[in-house]
Amino acid sequence: MTPQARTLYRNGRVYSPAYPRATALLVADGEITWLGTDADAPAADTVVDLDGGLVTPAFVDAHVHATDTGIALSGLDLSAARSARDVLDAVAAHCAALPADAVVAGHGWDESAWADKAPPTADELDRAAAGRMVYLSQASIHSAVASTALLAAAPQVTVAPGYDASGWLRRDAHHVVRGIAMGSITTAQRRDAQVVALRTAAAYGIAAVHECGGPGTSSEDDFTHVLSLGGAANGLPEVYGYWGELMGAAKARELGALGAGGDLYADGALGARTAHVTRAYLDGSEGACGHAYVTAEQVRDHLVDCARQNAQGGFHAIGDAAIATVVAGFTAAAKIVGRDRLRAGRHRVEHAEIMNRDLIRGFVEYGIVASMQPAFDRLWGGDDQMYALRLGVDRSLASNPIGAMAGVGVALAFGSDSPVTPLDPWGTVRAAMTHHNPAQRISARAAFAAHTRGGWRAAHLDDEGILQPGAPATFAVWDATPGTNGLPVLIAATPDEPTPTLPSCRRTVLRGVTIFDENDL
């Protein structure tokens, strides 16, 4: 048998509650085989000097859309736009380097912060893009503006729910044009976008992502392609897929997905006013209370199908009415397959933004994993941002109840929903610590655990996300000064102090293989 090559990482500070004095770790065959101080370190074939860097378990982003993320990172990112004119100017500048027949895809505009909240019209997009087909998704990815040329390519869109002649599309109409726009991306463009997204994730200390796809979000080809890209063998983070098709447990398995969930929509999004809420929106008439896309009976049947296929299930559910429908479906499914069997499935709810005590109780009872995005509160919470405009201040401050859920033992897995919010794991940890509502804040350790071990556990990988002998050698090295809890200082001790700089990633290692090294940039 060939001896295993052994790599010693030394002269660092290792975040391992079981070994708080550790400054070094030995890696062989993809595992940590030893952890301790430099003075006690064993011999190794290769020695890596950490130069005082902080070593932590690598992050897991529990909800991403790789192709959209890559397009936003390498193409038309509209997150900085503060008006329709800004969007149009960005489109025109972007088109200057495109062929005449190119389809323009962009993402990230958010009219909720604009003085004039009207987005560009289809006619305006035609002029800015010189007649090209244009698809620009709103920050939530649950609505978009489309050019006349793109609308003309989908004549059925005019009779689909959510159609508006202005070109701002929601619901089924949005899904129609999104399918055409994203379907126009070539295989090479799609691969490039996915690789950009995964490489960027690795550069942020992310070693695994949960790709959420399904009809209306991505194609089967798009989904299976990103699954095939991930992994240390390709020098990229691992990709765990969730395919969101109702009664699709067998299909999910066929596609190589871990579960039949993710983007299986129980409702839409608050940004598009399509999230299903019990009390009407304050700033628009779109459905008054949003839209329900599934019934409790459909939720029940889907969960029973998942149980019988031994597959993890789940739903996208944002509004309290939608989440109530999902929990009612769990209650009905438990009568068929039993509560313990449901709990063992670790079925998921993505987002879970508008909750109440009864819904949280349901998450506890059925062992539902809450896949949440603390950056949603940072960007849209509080008393004067999008949630307050849509729902009112009281409901805004009660949204994304991370603290209430963590306090009663709901399993949390944090992510970005990129490109809805950027890949930014330390920013996510800080957002959970600094929720606009102090009652919903959690500690740095709890937030870090939700963004590391929580993501692995959500994927049924219970031995991941911790640094100790026998564990996978999956970690990140940071340029950061740890605080008293061993993690970087992320918030100021007093209001008068400046906000600490977020840690910078030096290296990301996945199962012993370096997938990012700042020296290779």
Salt bridges, closest charged atoms under 4 A:
ASP38 OD2 - ARG10 NH2 3.29
ASP68 OD2 - ARG178 NH2 2.74
ASP89 OD1 - ARG85 NH1 3.31
GLU111 OE2 - ARG390 NH2 2.90
GLU220 OE2 - LYS251 NZ 3.00
GLU238 OE2 - ARG511 NE 2.60
GLU245 OE1 - LYS251 NZ 3.76
ASP263 OD1 - HIS63 NE2 3.59
ASP263 OD2 - HIS65 ND1 3.66
ASP267 OD1 - HIS316 NE2 3.61
ASP283 OD1 - ARG273 NE 3.11
ASP283 OD2 - ARG390 NH1 2.60
GLU286 OE2 - HIS291 NE2 3.18
ASP301 OD1 - ARG300 NE 2.86
GLU350 OE1 - HIS63 ND1 2.81
GLU350 OE2 - ARG348 NE 2.86
ASP358 OD1 - ARG361 NH1 2.51
GLU365 OE2 - ARG339 NH1 3.93
ASP377 OD1 - HIS435 NE2 3.54
ASP377 OD2 - HIS436 ND1 3.06
ASP417 OD1 - HIS63 NE2 3.18
ASP417 OD1 - HIS65 NE2 2.93
ASP417 OD2 - HIS351 NE2 3.95
ASP462 OD1 - ARG346 NH1 2.61
ASP462 OD1 - ARG457 NH1 3.64
GLU464 OE2 - ARG511 NH1 2.94
ASP479 OD1 - ARG506 NH2 3.61
ASP517 OD2 - ARG507 NH2 3.47
